[in-house]
């Protein structure tokens, strides 16, 4: 919001207005001079009485003058609009939907009871929901980038092609559910599919962010390392995020109901590091929700979009309001001067 005067120097007109009002106040009124006892009244009282009949119209004339001067300065309020032209980055986010993404990663030192309480209160989310939350925030920070979404388990499928319509993208992200495409983990398919999608992109920068908590256990024609080399040949950078820490729990059902069982870290860290290295990317370890947040912040910092901002201002003018007020004050002063405040000699 911008509030300003287009012609602020016209405020100096207030000085001659004050002088004019002073002279008008001192000026004697009445065209016919007749004998009066006023002079004796002034002599007896020692001072001239305040002339309210003269003051009231003059007060409205003063308001009129002030309003007209303010109208001439053109007061305005501006709403700033920023349009962005950017050399966007094409990004595909590949997220693991295997069953292990239902595991809860708690901070180190948190006991089973504390973890259960956090889950029941909604403070602690499973790996998939934690990843989706940080991905949403990542998407919101990059309005100028085309972003796509790939879900994978044994195979990969494109949930949303790279798009600038991030509302459409987020709707598809919300639709992702655990186990909807199987329970094993294939790391080659999502990288190869993303590279194929981005190969013909005209963007100067193309990246894939792979989120997984599992070991590659799908035998495919292309290995994960070969998929990373394929991405590198088409100038696609691969970032890998290994999800899972040393204090993780899975909800298990038995005869007595549900209980929390500790689980071990399950992803192949060495493989994820090598996949990232081949394509010039980086590997991140997200041991818990804070680790996932830190990883996404780092990727956001590394992959900056070149943005040129064009600032325009839509002005709302207020001078008509002051001009109308000036006319109203003028008419009010004139009416009072020639009616209620009229003084006969």
N, C-alpha and C positions, 0 to 999 in steps of 0.2 A: 504494500500500500504506500503510495507516494502522495503527500499533500504539499502543494506549492502555489505560489502566485506567479502568473505569467509576466505581469508588469509590476514588480514590487516597488520600483522607484516612484510610482504614482502615489505611494503613501505619503510622500512629501507634501501633497496637496492638502493634507490635514492641517498643516501649519497656517496657510492663508485662510482655511476654513475657520480655525480658532480665532484668528484676527477679525474676520468678517463678523462672526457671532458676537465678539466683544464689542465691536462698533455698533452692531444692531441693538445690543443691550443698552448701550449708553445713549443711543439716539432718542431724542424726545419725540413722542407721538402726538398726533392731533394737529389739524391745520387751522383751527379757530382758537384764538386766544381770548379768554374771558377772565374777568376777575375771579380769583379763587382764594380760599383760605389755606391752601397747601403750604404756602411759605411760612405761615404762622405755626402750622402743625409741625413742620420740620424744625422750626426754631425752638419750639417747646420741647420736643422729644430729643433734640440733639442730633438726630440722624434720620435719614430717609427710610421709610418703611419698605420692606421687600415687596416688589410688584409681582404677585403670583399670576395675575391676568396676563402679564407680558411674558413671564417666564415659560408658562406651559406651551404656547405656540412655538416659542423660540426653541424649546427643548425638542419638539418634533421636527422642526426645520434642521436642527443639528443632526438628529438621527437620519434625516433624509440625506444630508450632505455626506455623512459617513458611509451610508449604504451605497450611494452613487460612486464614491471614490473606491470603495471595495469592489464594486461591480467592474470599474475600469481596470482594476489590477488583475482581473480574471482569475479568481481563486478556482482551483481545480484539484481533483483527486484522481490519481492514476493507478490502474491495475496493471501490474507488470506481467507480461507474458514472455516466457522463454521458449523459443523453438530450438530444437537441437538437430544439427546435421552431423552425422557421425559416420566414420568408417567402422562399421560394426564388425564384431567377431562372430563367426559361426560356431556354435557350441552344441554338442550333443551330450546329454547326460544319460549314462547307461547305469541302470540300477538293478541289483540282484533281487529276485523275488522268490528265491528258494526258501524252504521252510525254516532254515536256521536264522533267517532275518527276524524271527519272532522272539529271539533271545533278548534279554534285558541286560545292558551293560551299566553296572553301578560304579560309582567312584571307589577307589581303593580304600579299604578299611570299613566299608559299609557292610553290616551283618545281614543275615537272612531276614530277620524281623524288620529291620529298617528298610530293606529293599521291598519287602512285602507291603509295608505301610506306604511307601512311595508309589508303588504300583497301584494300590487301591485308591490312593488320593489323586491319581492322575499326574503326579509330578514326574514320574519315571515312565518313559515310553520305550517300546521295543525298538530294535534297530531300524526297521523299515520306517516307522513313524518319525523317529529322530532324524533319519536321513531326509525324509520328505519335508520336514519342518525347515531344515537348513537349506534345502534346495529351493523352497519357496522364497526364502529371504535372499538367496543368491540371484534368483530370477528377478525379483523386485528391484534389485540394485542395478540391473543391466537392461534398461528399456530400449537401448539402441541396438541390441544384439539379436540376431536370429538364433533361437534356442530350440532344440529338438529333444525328444525323449525316447530312449530305447529301454524296454524291460527284457530281462533275460533270466533263464534258469537253464534247462537243457538246451533250449534254442533261444534265439533272440527275435523279438518282433518290434517294429517301429510303432510306438504308442502315439507319437506325434512328430511329424517331420519338422525340420527347422522353420521357425515362424517368428514374426514380430508380434503376432497376436498372443500375448502372454496370458490373457484370460482363458483362451482356448487351451493353451498349454497346461495351465494350472488345473483346469477341469480334468484333463486326462491324467495328470499326476495324482489327483485325489482318487481317481478310479482304480489305481493300482492296488491289488490285494495279494496277500501272501499265498503262495502255492497255486496261483491262477493259471500258470503255464508249466507246472511241474515242480519237482523237488530237488533235482540235481543242479550242478553249477558248471556251465561251459563258458570260459572266459574268452575264447577265440571269436565266437559268433558275434557278440556285441561290438567288439573293436573292428572286425572286418566289415560288418554291416554299416557302422558309422563312417568308416573310411570310404566305402562305396557311395554313401549318401553325400559326403562332403567333397568328393573328388572333383566334381565339376563346378563347385562353388566359386564365385568371382571374388569372395572375401579374401583379404590379404592374410588373415589369420584364421586358422581352423583348429579346433581342439575337441578332444573327447575326455570326459571325466567318468571314470569307471569306479562304481561303488560295489564292493563285494565283501562278504565275510566267509567265503567258502574256498575250498581247494578245487582246482579244475579237475573234474571227474567225468568229463564227457569226451569220448574219443571222436575227433572230427578230422576231416581232411586237412584242415589247417590248424596248427598248434597256436597257443596264445602268443608265443614269441614271433612266429611267422606273421600273425595278424598285426602285431606291433610294427614289424618291418614293412608290411604292406601300407600301414598308415603313414609311416615315415616317407615312403616313396611318393605319396600323393600330398606331402606337406601337411599332414595332420599330426598334431602333438597330442600325446596320450598322458593324462594325469591319472594316477591310480590311488584309490583310497581304501585301505584295509580296515575293516570294521571289526571291532572286538577287543576286549581287554582281559586283564587277569582276574577280574571280579565280576563274572558274568553268570546269569541264572536263566534257566528255562522253566516254564510252567509245565509240569507233568501231571497226568491224571492217574490215580490208582484207586483201590477199593475204598479208601477213606476220603476221596475227593481230590482236590488239586493241591500241589505243593511245589515249592521251588527247589530245583536241583542245580548245583553248580556245573558249569560247562567250561571246557578249555577253549582257548583261542584256536580258530579253525582255518584261517586263511594262510596261503603260501606267501609269506612276506618277501622271500627272495625272488619269486617269480614276478610279483607285482613291481618290485624295484627294477628288475631287468626290463620289463615291458615299458615302463616309463622312461628308462635310460635310453633305450633303442630309438625312441621317437623324439628325444630331447625334452621330455616332460619331467615331472617329479612325482615321487611317491610320498603319501601321507598316511600316518597311522591315527585312526580315530578310535581311541580306547573307550570313550564314552561320549555323552552328548557334548561336553565342552571340547573334546578332541575333534569332533565332527565340525563344530562351529569354527574352531581355529583353522582347520584344513580348508574350509570354504572361504574364509577370510584371506588366507594366503593365496589361494588360486585367484580370487577376485583382484588382489593387489598385483599379481604377476601379469594377468591378462587384462590390461586396461584398454578401454575403447578410446579412440581419438575423437574428441567432441569439439565442435565449434558451436558456440552459443550465439544466437541472434536474439537480442532483447528488444521487444516492442512494448510500447505503453499505450493502453487504451484510456483516454482521458474522459472524465466526467466533469463537465463545466458547471460552476455554481453562480456565475455572474448574473444569469437571468433572475435568480432568487433575490439577490441583493438589489437588482434594478427594480423589481416589483415592490420590494420592501421600501425602497426610496420613494417611489410614487405614492405608496400607501401613507408613509409618514408625511409627505408633502401635503397630500389632500387632507389628512387629519389636522395638521397644523393650520392650514388655511381655513378649514371649517371652524375650528375652535377660536381662531383669531377673530372671525367675523360672526360669531354666535355667542357662545357662553362667555368667552373672554373679551368680548367687545366692551370697551370703556367709553362711555359718553362723557363729554366735558361738563 
